[in-house]
Amino acid sequence: MDGRINRTKFMLVDKGKTNLWLAMQLGKDPATVSKWCANLAQPSLETIMQIAKLLNVDITTSFALKPCLICHFGRKQKNIQ
């Protein structure tokens, strides 16, 4: 990765989509999506997974996430380290 936490803007450009399109798809305020694109704020893990699905991208290469976090997301685990 190039030091950025997420690559939302790059993925949108690559897929020919806009911030407004993503905001509408997610039911989020366009200002919120704009902050994600500028890396001023970060989406939740659940939202990251929705973005990856909408844009048909690999979540582990598009966001600075460890694969272990992804495999445990949504599961009720007592001791996730």
C-alpha positions as CSV (number, residue, x, y, z in Angstrom):
1,M,0.0,0.0,0.0
2,D,1.1,3.5,-0.5
3,G,0.6,4.8,3.1
4,R,-3.1,5.5,2.7
5,I,-5.5,3.7,5.0
6,N,-8.0,3.0,2.2
7,R,-8.2,3.4,-1.5
8,T,-11.8,4.3,-1.9
9,K,-11.3,7.2,-4.3
10,F,-9.0,5.1,-6.5
11,M,-11.4,2.2,-6.6
12,L,-14.3,4.5,-7.6
13,V,-12.3,6.1,-10.4
14,D,-11.1,2.7,-11.6
15,K,-14.8,1.5,-11.7
16,G,-16.1,4.7,-13.3
17,K,-18.2,5.5,-10.3
18,T,-18.6,8.7,-8.2
19,N,-18.7,9.6,-4.5
20,L,-22.4,10.4,-5.0
21,W,-23.1,7.0,-6.5
22,L,-21.4,5.2,-3.6
23,A,-23.3,7.4,-1.1
24,M,-26.6,6.6,-2.7
25,Q,-25.8,2.8,-2.8
26,L,-24.9,2.8,0.8
27,G,-27.5,5.2,2.1
28,K,-24.8,7.5,3.5
29,D,-24.4,11.2,3.4
30,P,-22.2,12.2,0.4
31,A,-20.0,14.3,2.8
32,T,-19.2,11.1,4.7
33,V,-18.1,9.3,1.5
34,S,-16.1,12.4,0.5
35,K,-14.2,12.1,3.9
36,W,-13.5,8.4,3.2
37,C,-12.1,9.3,-0.3
38,A,-9.8,11.9,1.2
39,N,-8.8,9.6,4.1
40,L,-10.1,12.1,6.6
41,A,-12.3,9.4,8.1
42,Q,-12.7,5.7,7.7
43,P,-15.7,3.5,7.1
44,S,-16.6,0.7,9.5
45,L,-15.5,-2.8,8.6
46,E,-19.1,-3.6,7.7
47,T,-19.2,-0.7,5.3
48,I,-15.8,-1.6,3.8
49,M,-17.2,-5.0,3.1
50,Q,-20.3,-3.4,1.4
51,I,-18.0,-1.1,-0.7
52,A,-15.9,-4.1,-1.8
53,K,-19.0,-6.0,-2.9
54,L,-20.5,-3.0,-4.7
55,L,-17.2,-2.4,-6.6
56,N,-16.4,-6.0,-7.0
57,V,-12.9,-5.6,-5.5
58,D,-10.7,-7.8,-3.2
59,I,-11.1,-6.3,0.3
60,T,-7.6,-7.3,1.5
61,T,-5.8,-5.4,-1.3
62,S,-8.1,-2.4,-1.4
63,F,-8.1,-1.6,2.3
64,A,-5.4,-1.9,4.9
65,L,-7.0,-4.9,6.6
66,K,-5.5,-8.0,8.0
67,P,-7.2,-11.2,6.6
68,C,-7.8,-12.5,10.2
69,L,-10.1,-9.5,10.9
70,I,-12.2,-10.3,7.8
71,C,-12.6,-14.0,8.5
72,H,-13.9,-13.3,12.1
73,F,-16.2,-10.4,11.1
74,G,-19.8,-11.2,12.0
75,R,-18.9,-14.3,14.0
76,K,-19.6,-14.4,17.7
77,Q,-16.2,-15.3,19.1
78,K,-15.2,-15.1,22.8
79,N,-11.5,-14.5,22.3
80,I,-10.5,-12.9,19.0
81,Q,-6.9,-11.7,19.2
